Amino acid sequence: MRLVFMGSPDFSVPALHGLIEAGHEIVAVYTQPPRPAGRGKALRRQPVHEAADALGIPVRTPEKLRHNDEELAFFQSLKADAAIVAAYGLILPEAILKAPRLGCLNIHASLLPRWRGASPIQSAIRAGDAESGVCIMQMDKGLDTGAVLLSEATPITPEDTAGSLHDRLAGIGARLVVRTLEEQPTAVPQDDSRSCYAPRLERKDGQIDWGRSAVEIERQVRAFIPWPGSYTLLEGQTYRIGAVSLPDEAETAALMASAPAPGTVLDDRLTIACGTGCLRIERIQKPGRAMMDREAFLRGTKLDRGMRLD
């Protein structure tokens, strides 16, 4: 088929390669413009931009598509059979959605209607979902509300982080969109009554609320790896938390017997009281230092029992 591909981050790249390998013609790639990144704030191109360049595919980087008549005219001139959208990052106006013969198909990293929105991978882990997956959706004017063409589920393991689940879902999405174009299945409308929203995350969302349960905080830490990350405050300084574990029931009962306030250091093994239960910090990063395991951290930093994290 004659396709336009629209995507920006790493998640999108396997699908671009998968479509090429399946024999489809990608007539143009749309991606976000280069953005300042790193300490020097030099402009950095999106991963999809790099991949498309390597494949010799023309790349378009409009700042917006809404009220952009010039870009609409160009998009329509491509006369594509379909546009494949994977974490592109711009809202597509109705004229764009209707331009390709088969419309625009979105690779969405959740089992719709669960987790519509910008952070479906993190939200699924944080909520304790047993599984996640990918849906290929016929796009409409709503936010991830279109009818679903194909879906595939994958279990969320207790070891999964957003990073590991992201990589697995990216591979599933690449396979699934190729199948969708081959089979052209009937689209099934979503049940809007079962929908929930995954908001866009910011760095400030990573601050740990020690008043929450240990189970909830453990899920947050995994859900926010690699971004936005989880952190806590100690004497006004920010410490990033890279991994935690949950002590067994007997140890938890003993450590929590005195009903310590949430955020209290309970022992010399970096065990912290939570609103319900406690958890043990396994990896932690001091300001200006690299992430390190608990033992290395404690060799250089003394945290007395009874100290409080915020």
Residue pairs with C-beta under 8 A, 6 or more apart in sequence:
1 24
1 25
1 81
1 82
1 181
2 24
2 25
2 27
2 78
2 79
2 80
2 81
3 19
3 24
3 25
3 26
3 27
3 80
3 81
3 82
3 83
3 84
4 26
4 27
4 28
4 29
4 30
4 75
4 78
4 80
4 82
4 83
4 84
4 100
5 12
5 15
5 16
5 19
5 26
5 28
5 29
5 30
5 48
5 52
5 57
5 83
5 84
5 86
6 29
6 30
6 31
6 83
6 84
6 85
6 86
6 88
6 92
6 104
7 13
7 15
7 16
7 29
7 30
7 31
7 48
7 84
7 85
7 86
7 87
7 88
8 31
8 32
8 46
8 47
8 48
8 49
8 87
8 88
8 89
9 46
9 47
9 48
9 87
10 47
10 166
10 170
11 86
11 87
11 109
11 166
11 169
11 170
11 173
12 47
12 48
12 86
12 87
12 88
12 107
12 170
13 47
13 48
13 51
13 170
14 170
14 171
14 173
14 174
15 84
15 86
15 107
15 170
15 173
15 174
15 177
16 26
16 29
16 48
16 51
16 52
16 55
16 86
17 51
17 174
18 174
18 175
18 177
18 178
19 26
19 84
19 174
19 177
19 178
19 181
20 26
20 55
22 178
22 181
22 182
24 181
26 52
26 55
26 57
27 58
27 78
27 80
28 57
28 58
28 59
28 60
28 78
29 48
29 49
29 52
29 57
29 58
29 59
29 60
30 59
30 60
30 61
30 62
30 88
31 46
31 48
31 49
31 52
31 59
31 60
31 61
31 88
32 46
32 61
32 88
32 89
32 90
33 61
33 62
33 63
34 43
34 44
34 45
34 46
34 49
34 61
35 43
35 44
35 46
36 42
36 43
36 44
37 43
37 44
38 44
45 53
49 59
49 61
52 58
52 59
53 59
60 71
60 74
62 68
62 71
62 90
64 90
65 71
65 72
65 90
65 91
65 92
65 93
65 96
66 91
66 93
67 93
72 93
72 95
72 96
72 99
75 96
75 99
76 95
76 99
80 99
80 100
80 101
81 100
81 101
81 102
82 100
82 101
82 102
82 103
82 104
82 105
82 181
83 96
83 99
83 100
83 103
83 104
83 105
84 104
84 105
84 107
84 177
85 92
85 104
85 105
85 106
85 107
85 139
86 106
86 107
86 173
86 177
87 107
87 109
92 104
92 139
94 141
96 104
97 103
97 104
97 139
97 140
97 141
102 184
103 138
103 139
104 138
104 139
105 136
105 137
105 138
105 139
105 149
105 177
105 180
106 136
106 137
106 138
106 139
106 144
106 146
107 134
107 136
107 173
107 176
107 177
108 120
108 134
108 135
108 136
108 137
108 144
109 120
109 121
109 132
109 134
109 166
109 169
109 170
109 173
110 116
110 120
110 121
110 123
110 124
110 132
110 133
110 134
110 135
110 198
111 131
111 132
111 133
111 135
111 151
111 153
112 135
112 137
112 144
112 148
112 151
112 190
112 195
113 144
113 145
113 190
113 191
113 192
113 194
113 195
113 196
114 124
114 129
114 194
114 195
114 196
115 123
115 124
115 196
115 197
115 198
116 143
116 144
116 145
116 195
116 196
116 197
116 198
117 123
117 143
117 144
117 197
117 198
117 199
117 200
118 198
118 199
118 200
118 201
119 198
119 199
119 200
119 201
120 132
120 198
121 132
121 162
121 165
121 166
121 169
121 223
122 162
122 198
122 201
122 223
122 224
123 196
123 198
123 223
124 132
124 156
124 165
124 223
125 132
125 156
125 160
125 161
125 162
125 165
125 219
125 222
125 223
126 216
126 219
126 220
126 223
126 224
127 219
128 215
128 219
129 156
130 155
130 156
131 153
131 154
131 155
131 156
132 153
132 154
132 156
132 165
132 169
133 151
133 152
133 153
133 154
133 169
133 172
134 151
134 152
134 169
134 172
134 173
134 176
135 148
135 149
135 150
135 151
136 148
136 149
136 150
136 151
136 173
136 176
136 177
136 180
137 144
137 146
137 147
137 148
137 149
138 146
138 147
138 148
138 149
138 187
139 146
140 146
140 147
145 190
145 192
145 195
146 187
146 190
147 187
147 188
147 189
147 190
148 187
148 188
148 190
149 180
149 185
149 186
149 187
149 188
150 176
150 179
150 180
150 183
150 185
151 176
152 172
152 175
152 176
154 165
154 168
154 169
154 172
156 165
160 222
161 222
161 223
161 225
161 226
162 222
162 223
162 224
162 225
162 226
162 227
163 225
163 226
201 224
201 227
201 228
202 228
203 228
203 229
205 224
205 228
206 224
206 228
206 229
206 230
206 231
207 230
207 231
207 232
207 233
208 217
208 220
208 221
208 230
208 231
208 232
208 241
208 309
209 217
210 217
210 232
210 262
210 263
210 272
210 273
210 274
210 275
210 309
210 310
211 262
211 274
211 275
212 220
212 274
212 275
212 276
213 274
213 275
213 276
213 277
214 246
214 252
214 274
214 276
214 277
214 278
214 279
215 246
215 276
215 277
217 244
217 274
217 279
218 244
218 245
218 246
218 279
220 230
221 230
221 241
221 242
221 243
221 244
224 230
225 242
229 240
229 241
230 240
230 241
231 238
231 239
231 240
231 241
232 238
232 239
232 241
232 263
232 309
232 310
233 239
233 309
233 310
234 303
234 307
234 309
234 310
237 286
237 287
238 287
239 284
239 285
239 286
239 287
239 309
240 284
240 285
240 291
241 281
241 283
241 284
241 285
242 282
242 283
242 284
242 285
242 291
243 281
243 282
243 283
244 279
244 280
244 281
244 282
245 279
245 280
245 282
246 252
246 277
246 279
246 280
247 255
247 271
247 278
247 279
247 280
252 277
252 278
255 266
255 267
255 271
255 273
255 278
256 266
256 273
256 277
256 278
260 266
260 273
261 273
261 308
262 273
262 274
262 275
263 272
263 273
263 308
263 309
263 310
264 272
264 273
264 306
264 307
264 308
264 309
265 271
265 272
265 303
265 304
265 305
265 306
265 307
265 308
265 309
266 272
266 273
266 278
266 305
267 305
268 298
268 303
268 305
269 280
269 294
270 280
270 281
270 282
270 284
270 294
270 297
270 298
270 303
271 278
271 279
271 280
271 281
272 278
272 279
272 280
272 281
272 309
280 294
281 294
282 293
282 294
283 291
283 292
283 293
283 294
284 291
284 292
284 294
284 297
285 291
285 292
286 292
286 297
286 301
